[in-house]
Amino acid sequence: MVTERPRSSMVHSPTLGPTDDRMCGLASLTPTAAYPPGAVDAHMAGPAPWGSIMKILLSAHVCGPELGSDGRLGWYLPAALADLGHEVHVLTHADNQPAVVRAPDPHPTNLHVHFVEPPRLARRAGEASPTLRHRLWQRAAERYATELDGAIDVDVVHHLTGTDMLAGSRLWRLAKPFVIGPVRGGDVAPSAFRASFATSSRSEAVRRVMRPHVAPLLASVRNPMGAAHLVVATNPASADIVAAAGARRIVIDADAAVGDDLVSDLYPARAADDVLNVLWCGRMQPVYGLSLALDALALVRPNCQIRLRLVGSDRLSAEVEAQVSHAGICHRVDNVGRVGAAELTKLMFDSDVMLATALRDVTSSRHVLEALATGLPVIGLDHHAVGALLQPAWGVPVPVEYPRTTAAGIGRALERMHDEPDTRQAMGEAAWRNASRHHTWAARALAFDGHYRQIVYGR
């Protein structure tokens, strides 16, 4: 059941399996609240026979399934909303047109993509100032949206991608029911890990002050958050900041989902093996927490056969190579390098566990959700977006304290996954069930559909 408190309220939602009071996915709470019993499963087969069709206007600065996580969000969620029968209009940057044209069929006939040209000044800004370029495009999108609204009278406006909280939004000016999110960018790396950042420690210190203390005071943050009927935040830290900026209703949800092609009808059980294959995705940058993962691996007892597969960088940095060599874990580390989406999916099916050690949300939740959808239990830090996603039924949330104690916690989790294959199998099946029910694009669209209805019609 949805629970609200006046002004800044965060919604807790039920999920499959054992739960605690941790905040869970938006997609898991709305359908049962907004639709009659049995409607969620029935709706997967086609447009719902109840409710009125809405005209939905979404802003997706990036749109196209081949344009990374934001591009996938900007394409697949509007398409899923169109599959519900709504008239969906998407405003996106004109440069995204080739990617949209190449998007796989079918293109719903009630999905309309509008390519908005940026002002000339935005073109001249080039790569030197991406923030300025994005804000100038937003002005053009606002003008386009105002004209479009005058022509078709939209029911609800949703600023969907390009939602770092400092980027703001101008679509609240349309004076229509307004949703913004997933909003990200409020998270900071734990201060106890500042030594991990070496030369970037100063920028992390600035972020630690700027995001929670300065951002809520900025008009570019306060105006859209205060005007929004619903703000979707990717993690509790971002939720706290938008609440301080005046948001009236907040839910916490992932900024990604999984395609139906990734979710199998049957649980993809792994064959028993003496070696525990652990998948880690990220770059050779301190904020991804690879050093923490390697410290944990070095603490695992010698008789545990574990192989850590690193995906994301073609070459290990000199610092990582030195750490691996010094810890004597060369035989446990395999650098796979950069891979495409298809190869990464294959690696997920060939692995036993995913390890997520990012010290803040440097990427979307896409890879973690895909891992869950393929039946991988996830060992992850119990903070930010990953902490909001993990439940003990399908993952191991490791408390974030000090580097040494956190590494020890990860090491114990790895040993447990190695020693208890039946537990690992049960957690993998729970992960698959949860992702396939609550984290597909269809489920995400149903969730937003319910929220739009509550905002527009009060039901």
N, C-alpha and C positions, 0 to 999 in steps of 0.2 A: 504494500500500500504506500502511496506517495504521502510523505509527511512534509509539511511546510511550517516554517517559523516566519514571523514578520521580517521584512527587509531581507537580510542576507541569510537565506536558508539553503542548506545542502540536503539533497535527497539521498537517502539510503535505499538500496533495492535488493530484493531477494535474488539468489542464484541457485543453481542446482547443487546438490551435495551439502556437506556440513558448512555452516557459515559462522562468522563472528561479526563484530560490529564494524568491520572494515567497509569502506565505501566501494560499491561495485558498479558494474556497467549500466549506463542509461538504457541500453537495449533490453536489459533483463527486467526493467521495472514497469515500462509503460504498457505493453500489450495487455496484460491481465487487468490493468486499471482502466484502460480505455475501451476494451472490447469485451463482448460477452464470452463466457466459458467456451473453450474449444476454438475460438476464432483465430487464435494465433497460428495453429497448425493448418487450419482450413485455408487461411489466407495465403499460405505459401504456394498454393496451386493456381492462384490468379487474383485479379482485382476483387476487393471485398464488395459484397452486395449491400453494405450499409454505409451510411454517412454521405455527406455531400462532397462533390469534387471541389478542390481548392485550386486557386491560382497562386502558385508559389514562385517567388523570385529569389534566386540564390546568387550571391557573388562568390565566384571562385577564380581568384587571380591566376591560379594555375589549374588547368583542366586538361586531362588526357591520360589514359592508363599507362602510357610509357614515360610519363614525366615525374616519376618518383612517387613518394607517399602522398604528398599534397595533390599531385595530379590525379592519382587514383581516387582520393577522397572527392575531388572536384568533379570527377566523371561518374563513378559508380554510385554514389549516394543519390545524385539527381536522377540517374537512370532508374534506380530502384524506386524512388518516389514516383516517377512516371509510370512504372509498372503497377503501382497501386491505383492508377487511373487519374491522377492529378495532372493539371496543366502546369508544366514545370518550365521556367525560364531561367537560364544560366547566363550571367554576365562574366566574361573571361577576357583575358588579354588577347589582342589580335594575333600575337605571335604563336598562340596555341592552336591556331586553326589547322595546320598540318597534322598535329597529333590527334585532334578530334576527328578529322576526316579518316585517319587510319584506324580509329577505334573499331574493335570487332563488332560485327553485326549481331543481333539486330539493334538498330537505333530506334527507340520508341518514337512513334509519330507525334506524341504529345510532349516530347522533350525538345525544347527550342534553345539552341546555344547562340548567344549574341556576342560577336567579337568586337570588343571595344578598343579603339585605337587610343594610345596614350598621347598626351600633348607633345608637341615638338621638343619642349624643354626636357621632358622625361627621356626622350631619345638621346639628347645631347648629354644628359647626366651620365649615361653609359654605366659601366661597372663601378665608377668612382663613388657613387652614392646610391646604393640600392634602396635605402630607406626613402630618400627623396623621390626616386623614380616610382616607387610603389605608392607613395602618397599622392603624387601627381596623377597616377593612373586612377586612384580612388576618386579624385575629383571628377575625372571624365566619366567614371562608372556612375557616380551620383547623378550627373546630368542625364546620362542615358536612362538610368532607372526612373528618374522623375518623368521623363517623356513616356517611357513604357507604361508606367503606372497610370498616367493620364489617359493612355489609349485603352488599357485592358482592365484597370482597377484591380490590382493584385490583392490577395487576402492576407498574405504574410510575407515578410522579408527576412532572409537569413543570410548573414555574412558568414560564409562557410570556411574558405581557405585564406591564407595570408593573415592569420589571426594571432601572431605574436602580440601580446597585450600592448606593447609600445607602438605597434603599427596603427592601432585604432580602427575606426570605421566611420564613414560618413552617411551610411544608409539609414541611421536612426532619424535623419532629417526628413525622411519621407512621411513621418507621422503615421506609420502603419504598424501593426503588430510586428515586433522586431526580435529576432533571435540572433545571437552571436556565439560562435564557437564551432569546434573546440578551440578554446583560448589556451595558449601555452606561454611559457616564458617566465613563470613566477618562481620556478625552482632554482635553488642554489646548491652547490656542492657542499657537503658537510665541512665545517671549519676544521675539524680534527684531521682532515685529509689534505690540508693546504700544502703540506710538504710534497705531495704527489704531483703538484702542478709545475714545479720548477720555475721556468721563465714566465709562465702565464699566470703566476700566483697573483700579480697585481691586478690583472683584468678580472680575475675571479673575485678579488676583494671589492673591486668597484661594483661588480654585479651584486654582491651580497648586500651592499648599501642601496644601490639604485633600484633594484627590483622591489623589495618589500617596503622600503621607506619613502622613495621618491615617486615611483610609478603611480600610486594611488592619488597623488596630488596633481598630476598632469591633466589638463583639460582634454587632451587627446585620448586619455584613458577614462576619465570620469564621465564624459559626455555619453559615449556609446554604452558603457556599462550601466550607468544610471538610467538610461532610456530603455534598455533592453527588458523585454518581458521574460526572457530566459537567457541565462548565460551558461554555456557548457564549458567547463574547465577540464583540463587533462590531468590535473593532479591537485592534491589538497593545498599545496603552497600557492598555486595560481588561483585557486578558489578563495583563499584568504585575502589575496591582494585585490581581486575584483570585488569582493565583499566590502573591503575598506574603501574602494572607489565608488561604492553606492549601488552595486548590483542587488536587485530585489529577490531574485530566485536563481539558485545555482544548482546544477547537477554536475557530478564528476563522471566523465566517460572517456574512453579511449579515442584517439584521433585517427583511428584506422579500423578496418574490418577485413574479413577474408571472403574471397570469392567462392561461389558454389563449386567451382571446379577443383578447389582444394579440399573440400569436405567430402569424404567418402561416406557411403551408406553404412558401411561396417567399420568397426574400430580397426585401424591398421596395426595389429599386434606385431611386436618385434620378436625375432627369434632369439632364444637364450644364447648368451655368449659370455665367455669369461672376461672379455674386455669391455669396460664401460666407455662408450664413445660419447664425448661431451662436445657440444657445438657452442662456439662463442662467435658473435658477430660484432664487428666494430672496426675502428681505425687505430693506427698507432699514435694516438694522442692521449695524454694523461686522463682527460675527462671520461674516457670510455672505460677506465678501470681495469685495463689488462694487467697492470702491475699487481693489483689486488688479486686477480684470478691466479696469477702465477705464484704469488705468495701462498695462496690457499693450496694450490697443487703441490707445492713443496712440503706442506704439512701433512699430506695424506700418507698414511703408513705404506711402507715399501711393498707389502704383499698385495696391495690393491692394484689391479691392472686397469689403468685409466689412460685414455688417449684424448688429449684436448686438441680439438680442431679449430684453428683460427681462420676466420673468413673476413675479408675486408681490405687487406693490403697485400700487394704483390711481394713486398719484401719486409722483413722484420727490421725495426729500427735498431740502431747500434745499442741503445739502452736496453731494449727487450732481449736482444741476443746475449748481452752481458748478464742480464738477470737470469735467463734460462741456464746459461753455462755455469754461473756461480752457484745456483741452487741445485745443480746436478739433475735437471729434469728434461734434458734434451730428448731422452727416449720417450717422454710423455707428451711432447708438443709437436704438432704437425701444422705448418702454415699452408693452408689450402690456397690462399690468395684471393683475388677478386673473382667473383663468379656472377653469372647472370641469374635471373629469377628462377629459371627452370632447374639449373644446377643446384641452386640453394635449396629448392624444394626437395630435390633428390637427396641432398645431404641431410635434410631434416628427417626424411623417412629412414635414412641409414644410420641415424644417431639414436642415442638412448635418453639423453638429457640435454636441455639447453641451459647455459650459464649466462646470466645477465648482470653485469657489474658496473654499468654506467653510473658515475657519481652525480650526474643530473641528466635531465631529459634532452640529450643531444640529438636524438632522432625520434621518429614517431614510434608508436607501439606496434607497428605492422609486423615486424619479425617475431616478436613475442607472441602475438595472436596467431600468426601462421604456425609457429611451433606448437602451440596448444591445439590448433586444428588438426595437425598431423599426429597428434597423440604423444607429444613430448612433454613430460613434466618439466617445470622451469624452476631452477634455483636462482633466486634473484634478490637484490637488495630490497629491504622492506622500507622503501621510501619512494616518493614521487609517483610517476605513472605505473611503473612496474609493481610497486607495493600496493597500489589501488586495485590492480588486476589479480594479484595472486591470492589464492585461498589454500589452506593446508590440504584440501582434498586433491588439488592438482599441482601444487608447487611447494617450494620451501622458501618462505620469506625470511631472509636472514637479517636480524637486527643490525642497524648501522650505528656503531659506537665509535671505537677507535680502530685504526687500521689493523692492528694485531688481533684484536678480539673478533673483528669482522672477518678477517681471513681465516681464523680458526673456525668460525661458524660455517663458512663456506666449505672448508675442508671436512668438517663433520658431516655436512649434507652430502658431499661427494662420496664419502665412505658409506653412508647409509644407502645411497642409490646403488652402489656397487654390491653391498652385502645383502640387500633385500630386493631381489628381482621381482618377487610377487607384489611387494608394495609399489615398486616402480611401475609395474604393469597396471595396477589398479589406479594409480595416479594418472597415468597416461590415458586410460580410458575415461576418467573423469574430466581430464583436460579436453579431450576430443568431444565429449558430450556437451560440455559447457560452451565451447567455441562454436560448435555446429548449431547450437540452439540460440545463443545470445549474441554472437559476434560476426554473423554474416551480414552482407550488405542488405539483404532482405529484412533481417531482424532490426538492423539499424534504421532502415526506412520506416518500419512499423513504429519504432519508438518515437521518432521525430513526428510522424503522422499523428500520434496520440498527443504529443505536446502542442503541435500546431492547433489541433482541434480544441484543446483546453484553453489555449490563448485566444483563438478567434471566436469560438462559440461558447466558451465557458463550460465545456463538458468533457 
